[in-house]
Structure formats: structure tokens, C-alpha cells
Amino acid sequence: MQTSSTKEYNEDDDFEYEFTSEEIKIFDEQREKRLTGESSKYSWQGAKDIITRKKTI
């Protein structure tokens, strides 16, 4: 089993994901909202605090 996992890990990975035009549009919209201050981004700890209700938005 270890041999097969090692082989799989070391083989070339030729998989390439291409974003759809809809995904790119969403990324662009989210970026624009962040740049204009309409949306916020949080650190991992900040997001965790909000999710666990230690902090409010």
C-alpha cells in the first residue's frame, strides 16, 4: 500500500482547473465590494469569533 501511495504522490499531476466566466464574474464582484468598503474581510480568528458568537459583526 505504501508503494502505491508513494507512486501516486510522485506522479505528474496534469490536472488544471479553469474558472468559468460566471466564477470570474463573482470574483470580480467580490473584489470590487472589498475595494469600495461595501464588504469586509476577516482574519481566521476574527471569522471564528463571529461564528462562535464571541464577537458580533
Secondary structure, 3 states (H helix, E strand, C coil): CHHHHHHHHHCCCCCCCCCCHHHHHHHHHHHHHHHHCCCCCCCHHHHHHHHCCCCCC
